[in-house]
């Protein structure tokens, strides 16, 4: 995963992966998407996360999935 997109530090949210520069866990985005919510709905609830951060995270996750399937 692109380390510019996420951060894992023991002193921030107990080391859970968060969007860099925020305290918003990446898992929260995944929970929103799993529930059928849109990226816009997620961003409305978490203004500290940028649309570009979400896009970068999803692209990196997609790339990683494709690499593992090869």
Secondary structure as a PSIPRED ss2 file (coil, helix, strand):
# PSIPRED VFORMAT (PSIPRED V4.0)

   1 X C   1.000  0.000  0.000
   2 X C   1.000  0.000  0.000
   3 X C   1.000  0.000  0.000
   4 X C   1.000  0.000  0.000
   5 X C   1.000  0.000  0.000
   6 X E   0.000  0.000  1.000
   7 X E   0.000  0.000  1.000
   8 X C   1.000  0.000  0.000
   9 X C   1.000  0.000  0.000
  10 X C   1.000  0.000  0.000
  11 X C   1.000  0.000  0.000
  12 X C   1.000  0.000  0.000
  13 X H   0.000  1.000  0.000
  14 X H   0.000  1.000  0.000
  15 X H   0.000  1.000  0.000
  16 X C   1.000  0.000  0.000
  17 X C   1.000  0.000  0.000
  18 X E   0.000  0.000  1.000
  19 X E   0.000  0.000  1.000
  20 X C   1.000  0.000  0.000
  21 X C   1.000  0.000  0.000
  22 X C   1.000  0.000  0.000
  23 X C   1.000  0.000  0.000
  24 X C   1.000  0.000  0.000
  25 X E   0.000  0.000  1.000
  26 X H   0.000  1.000  0.000
  27 X H   0.000  1.000  0.000
  28 X H   0.000  1.000  0.000
  29 X H   0.000  1.000  0.000
  30 X H   0.000  1.000  0.000
  31 X H   0.000  1.000  0.000
  32 X H   0.000  1.000  0.000
  33 X H   0.000  1.000  0.000
  34 X H   0.000  1.000  0.000
  35 X C   1.000  0.000  0.000
  36 X C   1.000  0.000  0.000
  37 X C   1.000  0.000  0.000
  38 X C   1.000  0.000  0.000
  39 X H   0.000  1.000  0.000
  40 X H   0.000  1.000  0.000
  41 X H   0.000  1.000  0.000
  42 X H   0.000  1.000  0.000
  43 X H   0.000  1.000  0.000
  44 X H   0.000  1.000  0.000
  45 X H   0.000  1.000  0.000
  46 X C   1.000  0.000  0.000
  47 X C   1.000  0.000  0.000
  48 X C   1.000  0.000  0.000
  49 X C   1.000  0.000  0.000
  50 X C   1.000  0.000  0.000
  51 X H   0.000  1.000  0.000
  52 X H   0.000  1.000  0.000
  53 X H   0.000  1.000  0.000
  54 X H   0.000  1.000  0.000
  55 X H   0.000  1.000  0.000
  56 X H   0.000  1.000  0.000
  57 X H   0.000  1.000  0.000
  58 X H   0.000  1.000  0.000
  59 X H   0.000  1.000  0.000
  60 X H   0.000  1.000  0.000
  61 X H   0.000  1.000  0.000
  62 X H   0.000  1.000  0.000
  63 X H   0.000  1.000  0.000
  64 X H   0.000  1.000  0.000
  65 X H   0.000  1.000  0.000
  66 X H   0.000  1.000  0.000
  67 X H   0.000  1.000  0.000
  68 X H   0.000  1.000  0.000
  69 X H   0.000  1.000  0.000
  70 X C   1.000  0.000  0.000
